[in-house]
Amino acid sequence: MSYMNLEGEKVMDYKKFIIYWNQRSFFVSGSKALFKRHRVSWENSLVIPGTSIVSWNMSYNYQANRQFPALPLLRKGHTYYVAAKFETVPANSAYIKLDFKDNLGESIKKIYIKQQLGSFEYPKDAHSYTMELIEAGCRQIEFEQIELSETPIIWGDYEFVELPQNNQDEMTILFVEPYHHSIPDVKSIKLDNLGNTVAITSSLWGAGNYFIAEEIESYLVELRKKYSKIRLISYGPYGNVAVKYYREFLGCPGYVTDEEVTLEEVLQNSEGLSEREIEHLKQAYQTSKTKIWYQSQGIRPTFVKTLINKIDRLQDFKG
């Protein structure tokens, strides 16, 4: 489902929006900033309290900059939830400031979020807003991301969304493909053809590759005991790797697209893999028995930002 604001613009219709450090707009003078993929280590011992360390705007010109908006469009009068995933030294020495503006760009209301979890209502008379990370005595920041959602946020890296139907003997495990800045609301998408389904989602960059999560492995082992038939499904390159990995682990059918990411790329972009996981991953690639259910347009995928949400593909799935 999509929504339009008064100006006819599409607004938030996904479950969660992920906000990363804005490399175009942060406090540089005297700062040391180490960028590692989406994570940022920032340090500055001379910043005055109240200084804006990093800021985000709602609007962005994609055609000119090939960048998506740093902030999503919001629905007026609706409540939104925030999760601040960063750590500071000293602890709790930075906070989030939201500034809502009218049609002339003048501030009409400010909200401050000083805890890890918070919420706000988007004013009915607001036309735009900005977000800032404000210094309150901090000297160092380890920044991962800020999450913004229309539903209360579950604090964690992975979430298991149950989409039950009538058949209680079979279960489909769907790996939700991470894409640029956001996670789709799978409950709002028609996926009746998949049957009884559990959709696994992640707010981590690239879903943390899914296969390095012990909680996912344990969850799937328990499902294997409960259901007589299990199948694994993906609809994009990140999910494809997970299906290969867990198909080998569980010995159940796996369905992937033809968007192949090489083993070398997976290993290069994975951190903290044990020797067992590496060997299991190599075996999954060498002896993959997954079935290709979707043929793409021949565009070679890589472990970078995916610009298009492809979950609608699943409406054509026939396993």
URURLIN-V755476 format. One record per backbone hydrogen bond with DSSP energy under -0.5 kcal/mol. NH is the residue of the N-H (numbers start at 0). CO is the residue of the C=O. If there is no record, write none. Layout:
<<NH	CO> <NH	CO>>
//
This chain:
<<2	10> <4	8> <7	4> <10	2> <11	72> <14	182> <15	182> <16	147> <17	180> <18	16> <18	145> <19	17> <20	37> <22	20> <24	21> <26	52> <27	25> <30	27> <31	42> <32	30> <33	40> <34	32> <35	33> <35	38> <38	35> <39	142> <40	33> <41	39> <41	140> <42	31> <43	138> <49	134> <50	47> <52	50> <52	132> <53	132> <54	24> <55	130> <57	128> <61	59> <64	60> <65	61> <70	56> <76	121> <77	74> <79	119> <80	148> <81	117> <82	146> <83	115> <84	82> <84	144> <85	83> <86	141> <88	139> <92	89> <94	133> <95	112> <96	131> <97	110> <98	129> <99	97> <99	108> <100	127> <101	105> <104	101> <107	99> <108	99> <110	97> <112	95> <113	111> <117	81> <119	79> <121	77> <122	120> <125	122> <126	100> <127	100> <129	98> <130	55> <131	96> <132	53> <133	94> <133	131> <134	50> <135	92> <137	92> <138	88> <139	88> <140	41> <141	86> <142	39> <142	140> <143	84> <144	84> <145	18> <146	82> <147	16> <148	80> <149	14> <150	14> <154	152> <155	153> <158	200> <160	158> <160	198> <161	159> <162	196> <167	165> <170	228> <171	195> <172	230> <173	171> <173	197> <174	172> <174	232> <175	173> <175	199> <178	181> <179	305> <181	178> <182	15> <185	183> <187	184> <188	185> <190	188> <193	190> <194	191> <196	162> <197	171> <198	160> <199	173> <199	197> <200	158> <200	198> <202	156> <203	156> <206	203> <207	204> <208	205> <209	206> <210	208> <211	207> <212	209> <213	211> <216	212> <217	213> <218	214> <219	215> <220	216> <221	217> <222	218> <223	219> <224	220> <225	221> <226	222> <227	168> <228	168> <230	170> <231	252> <232	172> <233	254> <239	235> <240	236> <241	237> <242	238> <243	239> <244	240> <245	241> <246	242> <247	243> <248	244> <249	245> <250	246> <252	229> <254	231> <255	290> <257	293> <259	257> <265	261> <266	262> <267	263> <268	264> <269	266> <277	273> <278	274> <279	275> <280	276> <281	277> <282	278> <283	279> <284	280> <285	281> <286	282> <287	284> <290	253> <292	255> <292	290> <293	255> <295	293> <299	297> <303	301> <306	304> <309	307> <312	309> <313	310> <314	311> <315	312> <316	313>>
//
